């Protein structure tokens, strides 16, 4: 599901990176206790690390001989796909303190979860020249974190 429309990235190289990341992330999560991906995410202790969450799966993967300079970005892209597909739901606290994920949420959630709501927010901001682009992006990010 996380690699199917509407979550497919238009750039094949970036999509391949996401798929590699999903393989790594799901392998790591499969080794965590729990009956669902969400339970495994919660029990992984990654949330306690906030923005440093990738240290846990990277250490696990490296201990199994899976090293790559691309692992951090692959894991981030993979986690975004899992969040967009509602496979994993990080806590509000974690989302707020993880800028690399938070900054991408609005665009991804607008694909499937509430496309009309995000389109209305975007149109509202664009129709008001006094709302700078940065403020519009922040409003969309905050809406995505709440969603």
TILUMRO-796836 format. One record per residue: x, y, z of N, C-alpha, C, O in turn; chain. Coordinates in Angstrom, 2 decimals, padded with zeros to 5 digits, always signed. Layout:
<kekes>
   n.east  n.north     n.up  ca.east  ca.north    ca.up   c.east  c.north     c.up   o.east  o.north     o.up  mol
        X        Y        Z        X         Y        Z        X        Y        Z        X        Y        Z    A
...
</kekes>
This chain:
<kekes>
   n.east  n.north     n.up  ca.east  ca.north    ca.up   c.east  c.north     c.up   o.east  o.north     o.up  mol
  +000.82  -001.19  +000.00  +000.00   +000.00  +000.00  +000.86  +001.26  +000.00  +000.54  +002.21  -000.72    A
  +001.93  +001.30  +000.77  +002.76   +002.49  +000.87  +003.58  +002.74  -000.40  +004.20  +003.79  -000.53    A
  +003.59  +001.78  -001.33  +004.31   +001.98  -002.59  +003.36  +002.07  -003.77  +003.80  +002.05  -004.92    A
  +002.06  +002.16  -003.50  +001.06   +002.27  -004.56  +000.54  +003.70  -004.63  +000.77  +004.51  -003.73    A
  -000.17  +004.00  -005.70  -000.78   +005.32  -005.85  -001.71  +005.57  -004.65  -002.37  +004.64  -004.20    A
  -001.77  +006.74  -004.15  -001.17   +007.99  -004.62  +000.20  +008.28  -004.01  +000.68  +009.41  -004.10    A
  +000.84  +007.30  -003.39  +002.07   +007.54  -002.65  +003.34  +007.37  -003.49  +004.45  +007.52  -002.96    A
  +003.20  +007.05  -004.76  +004.35   +006.86  -005.63  +004.95  +008.22  -005.97  +004.23  +009.16  -006.31    A
  +006.25  +008.31  -005.87  +006.98   +009.54  -006.19  +007.26  +009.55  -007.69  +007.66  +008.53  -008.25    A
  +007.06  +010.68  -008.34  +007.23   +010.80  -009.78  +008.64  +010.52  -010.28  +008.82  +010.05  -011.41    A
  +009.63  +010.80  -009.47  +011.02   +010.57  -009.86  +011.38  +009.12  -009.54  +011.38  +008.74  -008.37    A
  +011.68  +008.29  -010.56  +011.96   +006.87  -010.32  +013.13  +006.62  -009.36  +013.10  +005.67  -008.58    A
  +014.15  +007.45  -009.41  +015.30   +007.27  -008.52  +014.90  +007.52  -007.06  +015.33  +006.80  -006.16    A
  +014.09  +008.54  -006.84  +013.63   +008.86  -005.49  +012.65  +007.79  -005.00  +012.66  +007.41  -003.83    A
  +011.81  +007.29  -005.91  +010.89   +006.21  -005.55  +011.67  +004.95  -005.18  +011.30  +004.26  -004.24    A
  +012.73  +004.65  -005.92  +013.56   +003.48  -005.61  +014.19  +003.64  -004.22  +014.30  +002.67  -003.47    A
  +014.60  +004.86  -003.89  +015.15   +005.12  -002.56  +014.10  +004.84  -001.49  +014.41  +004.25  -000.45    A
  +012.87  +005.26  -001.73  +011.80   +005.03  -000.77  +011.54  +003.53  -000.60  +011.36  +003.05  +000.52    A
  +011.53  +002.80  -001.70  +011.28   +001.35  -001.64  +012.40  +000.66  -000.86  +012.13  -000.22  -000.04    A
  +013.65  +001.05  -001.11  +014.77   +000.49  -000.32  +014.59  +000.80  +001.15  +014.80  -000.06  +002.01    A
  +014.20  +002.03  +001.44  +013.98   +002.44  +002.81  +012.86  +001.65  +003.46  +012.97  +001.27  +004.63    A
  +011.79  +001.38  +002.72  +010.69   +000.59  +003.26  +011.15  -000.82  +003.61  +010.77  -001.38  +004.64    A
  +011.98  -001.39  +002.74  +012.51   -002.73  +003.02  +013.30  -002.72  +004.33  +013.12  -003.60  +005.18    A
  +014.18  -001.72  +004.48  +015.00   -001.61  +005.70  +014.12  -001.36  +006.93  +014.26  -002.02  +007.95    A
  +013.22  -000.39  +006.82  +012.41   +000.01  +007.96  +011.48  -001.12  +008.41  +011.35  -001.39  +009.61    A
  +010.84  -001.78  +007.46  +009.93   -002.86  +007.82  +010.68  -004.07  +008.37  +010.17  -004.76  +009.25    A
  +011.89  -004.34  +007.86  +012.71   -005.42  +008.44  +013.02  -005.12  +009.90  +012.89  -005.98  +010.76    A
  +013.42  -003.89  +010.16  +013.72   -003.49  +011.54  +012.48  -003.56  +012.42  +012.52  -004.13  +013.51    A
  +011.37  -002.99  +011.94  +010.13   -003.01  +012.73  +009.64  -004.43  +012.98  +009.09  -004.72  +014.04    A
  +009.83  -005.32  +012.01  +009.39   -006.71  +012.17  +010.08  -007.38  +013.35  +009.55  -008.32  +013.94    A
  +011.27  -006.89  +013.70  +011.99   -007.44  +014.83  +011.60  -006.86  +016.17  +012.15  -007.25  +017.20    A
  +010.67  -005.93  +016.18  +010.22   -005.30  +017.43  +009.00  -006.05  +017.97  +008.28  -006.68  +017.20    A
  +008.77  -006.00  +019.28  +007.60   -006.68  +019.83  +006.30  -005.98  +019.41  +006.25  -004.76  +019.29    A
  +005.27  -006.77  +019.20  +003.96   -006.22  +018.87  +003.27  -007.04  +017.80  +003.90  -007.81  +017.08    A
  +001.96  -006.85  +017.71  +001.16   -007.58  +016.73  +000.85  -006.74  +015.49  +000.35  -007.27  +014.49    A
  +001.15  -005.46  +015.53  +000.89   -004.58  +014.39  +002.11  -003.69  +014.17  +002.98  -003.59  +015.04    A
  +002.17  -003.06  +013.01  +003.29   -002.14  +012.75  +003.27  -000.99  +013.75  +004.32  -000.54  +014.21    A
  +002.07  -000.53  +014.10  +001.95   +000.56  +015.06  +002.50  +000.14  +016.42  +003.25  +000.89  +017.04    A
  +002.14  -001.04  +016.89  +002.66   -001.52  +018.17  +004.17  -001.67  +018.13  +004.86  -001.34  +019.10    A
  +004.68  -002.15  +017.03  +006.14   -002.30  +016.88  +006.83  -000.95  +016.90  +007.89  -000.79  +017.50    A
  +006.21  +000.03  +016.23  +006.77   +001.38  +016.24  +006.84  +001.90  +017.68  +007.87  +002.43  +018.10    A
  +005.76  +001.75  +018.41  +005.70   +002.24  +019.79  +006.75  +001.56  +020.66  +007.40  +002.21  +021.48    A
  +006.91  +000.25  +020.50  +007.86   -000.50  +021.33  +009.32  -000.36  +020.88  +010.22  -000.85  +021.57    A
  +009.55  +000.28  +019.77  +010.92   +000.37  +019.22  +011.81  +001.37  +019.96  +013.03  +001.33  +019.80    A
  +011.24  +002.24  +020.74  +011.96   +003.33  +021.43  +012.42  +004.44  +020.49  +013.11  +005.37  +020.93    A
  +012.07  +004.37  +019.22  +012.46   +005.43  +018.28  +011.80  +006.75  +018.64  +012.40  +007.81  +018.47    A
  +010.59  +006.70  +019.13  +009.88   +007.94  +019.48  +010.60  +008.70  +020.59  +010.61  +009.94  +020.59    A
  +011.18  +007.99  +021.52  +011.87   +008.65  +022.64  +013.06  +009.47  +022.15  +013.48  +010.42  +022.82    A
  +013.60  +009.13  +020.99  +014.75   +009.85  +020.45  +014.37  +011.08  +019.63  +015.25  +011.86  +019.25    A
  +013.09  +011.26  +019.34  +012.67   +012.42  +018.56  +013.36  +012.48  +017.22  +013.33  +011.51  +016.45    A
  +013.97  +013.60  +016.93  +014.62   +013.81  +015.63  +015.78  +012.85  +015.39  +016.21  +012.68  +014.25    A
  +016.28  +012.21  +016.43  +017.39   +011.25  +016.29  +016.87  +009.82  +016.12  +017.66  +008.88  +016.26    A
  +015.61  +009.63  +015.83  +014.97   +008.31  +015.78  +015.69  +007.33  +014.87  +015.70  +006.13  +015.14    A
  +016.31  +007.83  +013.80  +016.94   +006.93  +012.82  +018.13  +006.18  +013.39  +018.55  +005.17  +012.83    A
  +018.69  +006.67  +014.50  +019.84   +005.98  +015.11  +019.51  +004.53  +015.45  +020.35  +003.65  +015.29    A
  +018.29  +004.29  +015.92  +017.91   +002.94  +016.35  +017.88  +001.97  +015.16  +018.56  +000.95  +015.21    A
  +017.11  +002.25  +014.10  +017.13   +001.29  +012.99  +018.48  +001.23  +012.27  +018.86  +000.17  +011.78    A
  +019.19  +002.34  +012.21  +020.50   +002.31  +011.55  +021.45  +001.38  +012.31  +022.15  +000.57  +011.69    A
  +021.48  +001.48  +013.62  +022.34   +000.59  +014.41  +021.93  -000.87  +014.20  +022.79  -001.74  +014.05    A
  +020.63  -001.13  +014.18  +020.12   -002.49  +013.97  +020.55  -003.00  +012.60  +021.02  -004.13  +012.47    A
  +020.37  -002.16  +011.57  +020.73   -002.56  +010.20  +022.24  -002.76  +010.06  +022.68  -003.72  +009.44    A
  +023.03  -001.85  +010.62  +024.48   -001.97  +010.53  +024.99  -003.22  +011.24  +025.96  -003.84  +010.79    A
  +024.35  -003.61  +012.34  +024.75   -004.83  +013.04  +024.51  -006.07  +012.17  +025.08  -007.13  +012.43    A
  +023.68  -005.93  +011.16  +023.38   -007.02  +010.24  +024.08  -006.83  +008.89  +023.72  -007.46  +007.90    A
  +025.09  -005.96  +008.88  +025.89   -005.75  +007.68  +025.24  -004.89  +006.61  +025.71  -004.86  +005.48    A
  +024.20  -004.19  +006.95  +023.49   -003.35  +005.98  +023.86  -001.90  +006.24  +023.20  -001.19  +007.00    A
  +024.93  -001.48  +005.58  +025.43   -000.11  +005.75  +025.26  +000.66  +004.44  +025.40  +000.12  +003.35    A
  +024.94  +001.93  +004.59  +024.81   +002.79  +003.43  +024.78  +004.24  +003.90  +024.19  +004.55  +004.94    A
  +025.42  +005.11  +003.14  +025.34   +006.53  +003.47  +023.94  +007.07  +003.20  +023.58  +008.14  +003.69    A
  +023.15  +006.32  +002.44  +021.79   +006.74  +002.10  +020.76  +006.30  +003.13  +019.61  +006.72  +003.06    A
  +021.15  +005.46  +004.10  +020.17   +004.95  +005.07  +019.34  +006.03  +005.75  +018.12  +005.88  +005.81    A
  +019.93  +007.10  +006.27  +019.09   +008.10  +006.95  +017.98  +008.66  +006.05  +016.83  +008.74  +006.49    A
  +018.30  +009.03  +004.83  +017.27   +009.60  +003.97  +016.30  +008.52  +003.48  +015.11  +008.79  +003.31    A
  +016.78  +007.30  +003.26  +015.89   +006.22  +002.87  +014.89  +005.91  +003.98  +013.70  +005.72  +003.71    A
  +015.36  +005.88  +005.21  +014.47   +005.59  +006.34  +013.44  +006.70  +006.53  +012.27  +006.41  +006.80    A
  +013.86  +007.95  +006.39  +012.91   +009.06  +006.52  +011.83  +008.99  +005.45  +010.65  +009.17  +005.74    A
  +012.24  +008.74  +004.23  +011.28   +008.63  +003.13  +010.32  +007.46  +003.37  +009.12  +007.57  +003.12    A
  +010.86  +006.35  +003.85  +010.03   +005.18  +004.13  +009.03  +005.46  +005.24  +007.86  +005.09  +005.14    A
  +009.49  +006.11  +006.30  +008.57   +006.40  +007.40  +007.45  +007.33  +006.94  +006.30  +007.15  +007.33    A
  +007.79  +008.31  +006.11  +006.75   +009.18  +005.57  +005.69  +008.36  +004.82  +004.50  +008.58  +004.99    A
  +006.14  +007.42  +004.00  +005.20   +006.59  +003.25  +004.30  +005.80  +004.20  +003.10  +005.67  +003.95    A
  +004.87  +005.29  +005.28  +004.07   +004.53  +006.25  +003.08  +005.43  +006.99  +001.97  +005.01  +007.30    A
  +003.47  +006.66  +007.25  +002.57   +007.62  +007.90  +001.45  +008.00  +006.92  +000.28  +008.03  +007.30    A
  +001.81  +008.29  +005.67  +000.80   +008.66  +004.68  -000.22  +007.55  +004.49  -001.41  +007.82  +004.31    A
  +000.24  +006.30  +004.52  -000.63   +005.14  +004.30  -001.33  +004.68  +005.59  -002.03  +003.67  +005.59    A
  -001.13  +005.42  +006.68  -001.72   +005.14  +007.99  -001.34  +003.73  +008.48  -002.15  +003.02  +009.08    A
  -000.11  +003.36  +008.23  +000.44   +002.10  +008.74  +001.04  +002.36  +010.12  +000.92  +001.53  +011.02    A
  +001.68  +003.51  +010.26  +002.29   +003.94  +011.52  +001.78  +005.34  +011.81  +001.69  +006.19  +010.92    A
  +001.45  +005.58  +013.06  +000.99   +006.91  +013.49  +001.85  +007.38  +014.65  +001.56  +007.07  +015.81    A
  +002.91  +008.14  +014.34  +003.73   +008.68  +015.43  +002.91  +009.61  +016.32  +001.90  +010.16  +015.89    A
  +003.35  +009.77  +017.54  +002.65   +010.65  +018.47  +002.81  +012.11  +018.06  +003.72  +012.47  +017.31    A
  +001.90  +012.93  +018.56  +001.97   +014.37  +018.30  +003.30  +014.93  +018.81  +003.94  +015.72  +018.12    A
  +003.70  +014.53  +020.00  +004.96   +015.00  +020.57  +006.14  +014.69  +019.64  +007.00  +015.53  +019.41    A
  +006.15  +013.48  +019.11  +007.24   +013.08  +018.22  +007.21  +013.89  +016.92  +008.24  +014.37  +016.46    A
  +006.03  +014.05  +016.36  +005.91   +014.81  +015.11  +006.40  +016.24  +015.27  +007.10  +016.78  +014.41    A
  +006.03  +016.85  +016.38  +006.40   +018.25  +016.62  +007.91  +018.42  +016.73  +008.44  +019.45  +016.32    A
  +008.60  +017.43  +017.27  +010.05   +017.60  +017.47  +010.88  +016.89  +016.40  +012.08  +016.70  +016.59    A
  +010.26  +016.49  +015.28  +011.00   +015.83  +014.21  +010.81  +016.61  +012.91  +009.97  +016.26  +012.09    A
  +011.59  +017.68  +012.73  +011.36   +018.59  +011.60  +011.45  +017.93  +010.22  +010.70  +018.31  +009.32    A
  +012.34  +016.97  +010.04  +012.49   +016.37  +008.71  +011.23  +015.64  +008.27  +010.96  +015.56  +007.07    A
  +010.47  +015.11  +009.20  +009.21   +014.44  +008.88  +008.08  +015.47  +008.81  +007.29  +015.46  +007.87    A
  +008.03  +016.34  +009.81  +006.95   +017.33  +009.90  +006.87  +018.19  +008.63  +005.77  +018.51  +008.18    A
  +008.01  +018.55  +008.07  +008.02   +019.44  +006.91  +007.42  +018.80  +005.66  +007.00  +019.50  +004.75    A
  +007.39  +017.48  +005.61  +006.87   +016.77  +004.44  +005.42  +016.30  +004.61  +004.80  +015.84  +003.64    A
  +004.88  +016.40  +005.81  +003.56   +015.83  +006.09  +002.43  +016.40  +005.25  +001.61  +015.64  +004.72    A
  +002.37  +017.70  +005.13  +001.22   +018.32  +004.46  +001.07  +017.83  +003.03  -000.03  +017.46  +002.62    A
  +002.15  +017.82  +002.27  +002.05   +017.38  +000.88  +001.61  +015.92  +000.78  +000.79  +015.57  -000.07    A
  +002.14  +015.08  +001.65  +001.79   +013.66  +001.61  +000.38  +013.40  +002.07  -000.34  +012.60  +001.45    A
  -000.04  +014.05  +003.14  -001.41   +013.83  +003.64  -002.44  +014.40  +002.68  -003.57  +013.92  +002.61    A
  -002.05  +015.44  +001.94  -002.97   +016.03  +000.96  -003.24  +015.06  -000.20  -004.24  +015.23  -000.91    A
  -002.39  +014.08  -000.39  -002.59   +013.12  -001.48  -003.80  +012.23  -001.25  -004.52  +011.89  -002.19    A
  -004.03  +011.84  +000.01  -005.03   +010.82  +000.25  -005.96  +011.10  +001.43  -007.14  +010.78  +001.38    A
  -005.44  +011.69  +002.49  -006.21   +011.80  +003.72  -007.24  +012.93  +003.68  -008.39  +012.73  +004.09    A
  -006.86  +014.10  +003.19  -007.82   +015.21  +003.11  -007.43  +016.15  +001.98  -007.10  +017.31  +002.22    A
  -007.48  +015.66  +000.74  -007.06   +016.51  -000.37  -007.88  +017.80  -000.48  -007.33  +018.86  -000.79    A
  -009.19  +017.70  -000.24  -010.04   +018.90  -000.34  -009.71  +019.93  +000.74  -009.65  +021.12  +000.46    A
  -009.49  +019.46  +001.95  -009.16   +020.37  +003.05  -007.85  +021.10  +002.81  -007.76  +022.31  +003.02    A
  -006.83  +020.37  +002.36  -005.54   +021.02  +002.08  -005.64  +021.94  +000.87  -004.99  +022.99  +000.85    A
  -006.45  +021.58  -000.12  -006.65   +022.45  -001.29  -007.35  +023.74  -000.87  -006.99  +024.82  -001.34    A
  -008.34  +023.64  +000.02  -009.03   +024.84  +000.51  -008.07  +025.73  +001.30  -008.09  +026.95  +001.15    A
  -007.25  +025.13  +002.14  -006.28   +025.91  +002.91  -005.30  +026.62  +001.97  -005.01  +027.80  +002.15    A
  -004.81  +025.89  +000.97  -003.87   +026.47  +000.00  -004.54  +027.62  -000.76  -003.94  +028.68  -000.92    A
  -005.77  +027.40  -001.23  -006.50   +028.44  -001.98  -006.76  +029.66  -001.10  -006.63  +030.80  -001.55    A
  -007.13  +029.42  +000.14  -007.37   +030.51  +001.08  -006.12  +031.37  +001.23  -006.19  +032.60  +001.17    A
  -004.99  +030.74  +001.42  -003.74   +031.48  +001.60  -003.31  +032.20  +000.33  -002.85  +033.34  +000.39    A
  -003.47  +031.54  -000.82  -003.08   +032.16  -002.09  -003.96  +033.35  -002.44  -003.50  +034.28  -003.11    A
  -005.20  +033.33  -002.01  -006.13   +034.42  -002.32  -005.87  +035.66  -001.46  -006.47  +036.71  -001.69    A
  -005.01  +035.54  -000.50  -004.71   +036.65  +000.40  -003.23  +037.01  +000.29  -002.37  +036.36  +000.89    A
  -002.95  +038.05  -000.49  -001.55   +038.42  -000.73  -000.78  +038.78  +000.54  +000.46  +038.79  +000.54    A
  -001.48  +039.08  +001.61  -000.79   +039.45  +002.85  -000.29  +038.23  +003.62  +000.43  +038.36  +004.61    A
  -000.69  +037.03  +003.17  -000.19   +035.81  +003.80  +001.04  +035.36  +003.02  +000.92  +034.91  +001.88    A
  +002.22  +035.48  +003.63  +003.44   +035.05  +002.91  +003.47  +033.54  +002.71  +002.84  +032.79  +003.45    A
  +004.19  +033.11  +001.71  +004.32   +031.69  +001.39  +004.79  +030.89  +002.60  +004.31  +029.78  +002.84    A
  +005.72  +031.43  +003.35  +006.25   +030.72  +004.54  +005.13  +030.49  +005.56  +005.05  +029.41  +006.15    A
  +004.28  +031.47  +005.77  +003.17   +031.33  +006.71  +002.17  +030.29  +006.20  +001.62  +029.52  +006.99    A
  +001.94  +030.27  +004.90  +001.03   +029.27  +004.32  +001.58  +027.87  +004.51  +000.84  +026.94  +004.85    A
  +002.90  +027.70  +004.31  +003.53   +026.39  +004.53  +003.42  +025.96  +005.99  +003.12  +024.80  +006.28    A
  +003.65  +026.89  +006.90  +003.55   +026.58  +008.33  +002.12  +026.20  +008.72  +001.91  +025.29  +009.52    A
  +001.15  +026.89  +008.16  -000.25   +026.55  +008.44  -000.57  +025.14  +007.96  -001.23  +024.37  +008.66    A
  -000.09  +024.80  +006.76  -000.31   +023.44  +006.22  +000.40  +022.40  +007.09  -000.14  +021.33  +007.35    A
  +001.63  +022.72  +007.52  +002.36   +021.78  +008.41  +001.60  +021.55  +009.71  +001.46  +020.42  +010.16    A
  +001.11  +022.61  +010.29  +000.39   +022.48  +011.56  -000.90  +021.69  +011.38  -001.26  +020.88  +012.23    A
  -001.59  +021.93  +010.28  -002.81   +021.16  +010.00  -002.47  +019.68  +009.83  -003.20  +018.81  +010.30    A
  -001.37  +019.41  +009.16  -000.95   +018.01  +008.93  -000.59  +017.33  +010.25  -000.94  +016.17  +010.47    A
  +000.10  +018.03  +011.13  +000.46   +017.45  +012.42  -000.80  +017.12  +013.21  -000.88  +016.06  +013.83    A
  -001.77  +018.02  +013.19  -003.03   +017.78  +013.89  -003.77  +016.59  +013.29  -004.30  +015.74  +014.01    A
  -003.80  +016.55  +011.97  -004.49   +015.46  +011.26  -003.83  +014.13  +011.58  -004.26  +013.09  +011.08    A
</kekes>
